[in-house]
Amino acid sequence: MASVKAAQKGKGLPPVHKWDPPFCGDLDMRIARDGTWFYQGTPIGRPGLVRLFSTILKKEGDKYFLVTPVEKVGITVEDAPFVAVDFEVAGEGRDQALTFHTNVGDAAQAGPDHPIRVVRDEKTGEPSPYIMIRAGLEALIDRKSFYRLVEIGAHHDGWFGLWSGGAFFGMIPSDELPEG
C-alpha cells in the first residue's frame, strides 16, 4: 500500500506491471464511457479516490483489474478507462507536440510511445479517437478536444491526421473528407 500512497502524493505510479497477485474475483465497479467511476451502481464522487484507483488499474488481454501486491479484482470498463479532457499544442507541422490531459490527472505527449488511433463506428462512420496513456490503458479523446484537433490536422500520404512527437497519426483517408 505504500506504493499506492506514494503515487497519490505525486511521487510516480505504483509498479503494477510487476505485480501478479492471485485473482480474488470481480468487484461491482464500472468505468462508464464518459469516465465516471461507479461502485455498486453509485458514482464515486471523490476525485482523489478515483485517482487512487486509476493508479492501480491494469489491463490484461481485454480485461481490466485493480491490483495491489497481494490481490487482483476484476472491474468493468465500458470503453476506455480514461477520458482525455484537454490538450496543449507546442510547435507546428511535423515538429508539433500534442500533450493530452485525462480526467484522472495523467498527461501524455502523443508520439510513438503514446499513439493516437481513431475507430469508426461500422454503422454510422462516427469517429472515436483514443490516445495511449500508459501500459495498455487508453483515453477516449472527448468531443470538444477532437473538434480542436481537426482544426489543426494536416494531410499526409493520403490521410488527414495529426503530427505529434515526430509521428503522423492518420484519422481519416483524405478522399473521404468533404470538399471545401
N, C-alpha and C positions, 0 to 999 in steps of 0.2 A: 504494500500500500504506500510505502514511502515514495516509490517512483511516480505513482499517480499524484500524490500531493505535490511533488516537485514540478510535475508538468502543469498542475493547476496554478502554480505560482509563476509560471512563465520560464521555467528552467529547462524546457525541452519536453519532448514527448516520451512516454514510457516505451521501453523496447518490446512492444507487443509481438514483433516479428520473431523474437527469441523465445517467447512463451508458448508452450504446448501442453497446457494442463488438461486434465480429463474433462469430457463433456458432461455437464450436470443437468442438461435438459433445456427446454425452451422457456423463455421468460415472456410474459404478456407485455412486451414492449414493441412499439412500432414507430418507424420514422415515416411520416407522410411525404408525399411528393413535394409539398411546399416547405419541407424542412422542419415541420413541427414534430417534436418527440412526444409520444404518448406512453403512459404506463397504466395498464388495466383500463384502457379506454379514456383516460383523463389526460389532457395536455400537461406536460411538465412545465410549470410556469417560472421556474428558477433558471435563468440563463447560465449561472455558474455550475449548476448541476448538469445541465445539458452539455456544457463544455467539458466537464469532467468525464462524463460518459463517452463523449466523442473521442477523447484521447485514448480510450481503451477499446476502441472499435477495431475489429479485424475482419477481413474478408478471406474466406477460403472457398475456392470454386465460385459458386453462385450464392453462397450463404454468408450471412453476417453474424458475428458473435461479439459479445463483450467479454474480454478476457482479463484475468489477473494471473499472477504466477501460479495460483492454486486452483482456479476454476474457470470454466468457459460455459457461457449460456447463449443460446440462440435468440436472435431478435428478428423482427420482420422489417424490411426496408422496401417501401413501395416502388421507388425508382432509384435515385442516388441518395447516399446518406447525408450529403451536404447540398447547400444551395449557394452558388456564387452570387452575392447580392450587389457587388460593385467591382469596378476595376479601375486601374490607373494606366495611362499611356505615357511612355517615355520614348523619345525619338520618333523617326518616321521611316516609312518604307521598309526595306529589308533590315534596317537597323532598329526597328521598333521593338519595344518590350512591353508586354501586357502583364500586369500583376493583378491577380484576382483575389478578392477577399470573400470569405464564406460567412455564413450565418453563425458559425461556431468559433470564429476568431482565427481561422487559418488563413495564410496567404501563400500563393504560389505564382511564380512567373511562368507563363506559358513558354514552352520550348520543348526540346527533345525529351527531357525528363518529366515534363508536365504537358502532354499533348492535349490539344483541343480536338474533339470529334463531334460530328453532327449526325444524328439519327433522324431519318424522316419517317413519319407515320405512313404505313403502307396504304391506308385508305385515303387520307386527306393530303398527304405530302407535307404536312406541318412539321417544321424542324424542331428538334430538341437538342440543344447544344450542351456539351459537357466538357469539363476540364479535369484532368487527373490531379488530385490534390496530394495524396500520399499513399504509398503501399497498396495500390489497387483500389483506393477509395476515391470516387469521383464526386464532383459537384455539378448539379444541373445549373446552367447559367440562366439567371432569371430573365424574364421577357424584356424589362427596361434595359438591362445590360446588353442583351442580344441586339436590340434595335440600335444601340450606340455602336456596337461592334460592326454592324452592317454599314454604318456611316463611314467607318474608317477602313473598310475592306478594299481589296485590290484584286485584279485579275492576274493569274499566273498559270501558264501551261494548261489553258483551257478550263481553269477553275476560278471561281470567285471565292476569296477566303481572306485569311489574316496572316500577317507576318508577326512573329514574336520569337525572341531568343535565337535568331538565325534560322528558324524553320518556318515553312509555309504550311498552313492548315486549311485545306480546301473545305468549303462549306456547301457549295452547290456548283454543278457544272455551269460554266459561263453561258452556254447556249440555252439553258433553262430559265435564264433571267429575262424579264420583260424588257423590251427596247425602251430607251428613254431615260 
